[in-house]
């Protein structure tokens, strides 16, 4: 088994097919999207492929050690993960191909109008995993 991180981005990736920002969705559309995510995770729990996943709150701060005293804290001026990453899921699967299959399925979560978003998800293996990437043209 190999662990992979699926990252859902707010921006920074190519635009999804159904490119309506979530802040423009109705409460029902948001609920349907969240339910899809929960159902997907529950199904993977059943197969033993789900490790963990979370949506991220919009707040966040950069912190770094800067010698003695208090560490500096900043809210910019650079892009921060709170502006880019909406959430994540960790899966533990038998192959890179299975990870790609699941990422593709998760990409179809419903959005505005109940239509699949077809968003781009970033698929990253945990360090030490050497995926066999098949070229696609």
C-alpha positions, -999 to 999 in steps of 0.1 A, spaced: 0 0 0 12 35 -8 -1 68 7 -10 97 -14 -22 132 -6 -51 147 -26 -51 185 -24 -81 206 -32 -71 240 -43 -90 273 -42 -68 287 -69 -34 281 -85 -46 251 -105 -62 252 -139 -98 263 -137 -124 236 -132 -151 230 -158 -178 242 -135 -159 273 -125 -184 291 -101 -167 301 -69 -181 284 -38 -191 317 -22 -216 320 -51 -232 286 -44 -265 282 -27 -266 265 7 -281 235 -9 -253 233 -35 -227 235 -6 -245 208 13 -246 185 -17 -208 191 -23 -200 183 14 -222 153 13 -204 139 -18 -171 143 0 -184 125 31 -199 97 10 -167 93 -9 -146 91 23 -171 67 38 -168 44 8 -130 45 10 -132 37 48 -151 6 38 -124 -5 14 -96 4 38 -82 31 15 -92 62 35 -66 75 60 -78 110 68 -92 141 52 -103 176 63 -116 208 49 -95 238 60 -108 270 77 -101 302 58 -80 316 86 -43 310 88 -10 326 97 27 322 87 50 317 117 88 312 117 115 310 144 135 342 143 159 338 172 153 348 208 119 363 217 86 360 199 85 344 165 74 368 137 38 363 125 26 376 92 -6 376 71 12 382 38 23 397 14 28 364 -3 3 337 -12 -6 316 17 -21 281 19 -53 296 33 -57 314 -1 -48 283 -21 -57 250 -4 -93 243 4 -88 208 19 -70 175 17 -75 138 18 -49 111 25 -55 77 8 -36 44 11 -39 25 -21 -23 -4 -39 -10 15 -69 -5 49 -85 -32 40 -110 -57 35 -82 -47 69 -67 -53 86 -101 -87 68 -104 -99 80 -70 -86 115 -76 -106 116 -109 -137 105 -91 -133 131 -63 -128 157 -90 -164 151 -100 -179 164 -67 -210 185 -75 -208 223 -75 -231 251 -88 -263 238 -103 -255 204 -90 -232 198 -119 -198 181 -114 -170 206 -108 -144 186 -127 -118 204 -106 -81 197 -108 -68 179 -77 -31 177 -69 -20 141 -63 12 138 -43 29 106 -30 42 106 5 80 107 6 95 73 -1 68 63 -26 81 59 -61 50 61 -84 51 46 -118 37 74 -139 23 64 -172 26 90 -199 -7 103 -212 -8 122 -245 
